[in-house]
C-alpha cells in the first residue's frame, strides 16, 4: 500500500496479494437502501425530514467548548424512526439530555411523543428550541439550561418513559450522562438510547461501559452499528487530535468518517444510577487518552 498524496491505495504487489488471498471475492454486504441501519424513512418521517432540513439551517453553529458535533439531519430523523419502531415514541414522555442535533424539534414535527423535555448546557441551543416551540405553538416542548454535573432537578425525577442522549465518551462522563437519564425514568419497562463510537472508545472501554449499564438495572436490547453519521467541520484547521495523529499530512475530510453505534436499553428493575448529587469532573468530563475528535480543554 502507498499514499498518493490524498489517499492510501494498493500497489500492484498489494493487488496481487489480495487476489492470492481471495479477498477480492467478498463484496459489500450492507443493504444499499438503508446503509445497513435496518431503518428507512416512511410516513410520517419522510415528511418530517423535509421540513426539518429547512429548520436546522438557522441553528447555532457547533462549538468544541461543549464537544458538539452535529449528526446529519437524516440521522436525527432516523433516530426517531427507530424509536417509533421499538414502541418508544408514540404517546411517550421523552427526555433529551443534550440536544445540539435538535432531535426535540424533529420529534415535535412528527407529532408522536406526548411530552418532550430538553436539558442542555448550551444556552444558545435551549433558546433556539424555545423560540421554535413558541412559534409553532408546541405546548408540549420544553427546554432548560442544565449542567450534567449538577443533580437532576427534583421535578424531573421519575417522570419520563424514554430518554435519548449522545454523550461524551469518557467512561465517567458517559456514566454521568446515563445516571442523570436513569434517574429521570419511571421504572421497569422504560427505555433509553445513546451513541457510542469505536473511534474514541476502545473495546475495553465498551466493556467497562456495558458493565456499568447492567449495574444500573438495564438490559441492552439493541446495538446498531454505524447508525449515526456526524458532520464534523474544520478538523485539520482546529487541530483535532485525529488530524495531528495521522501518519501523513491530511486535508479536511470530504466524506463522513465519524460514525457511532446506537444502543437501546430497557430497565428491567428499579433504576440504580451510578452518580447522584453534584459531580465535578472538570477536564475529565470531555477528554481522556482515547479522545481524537475532541479538542483538549
Secondary structure by P-SEA (a helix, b strand, c coil): ccccccbbbbcaaaaaaaaaacccccccccccccccccccccaaaaaaaaaaaaaaccccccccccccccccaaaaaaaaaaaaaaccccccbbbbcccccaaaaaaaaaccccbbbbbbccaaaaaaaaaaaaaaccccbbbbbbbccccccccccccccbbbbbccccaaaaaaaaaaaaaaccccccccccccccccccaaaaaaaaaaaaaacccccccccccccccccccccccccccccccccccccccccbbbbbbbbbbcccccccccccccccccccccccccccccc
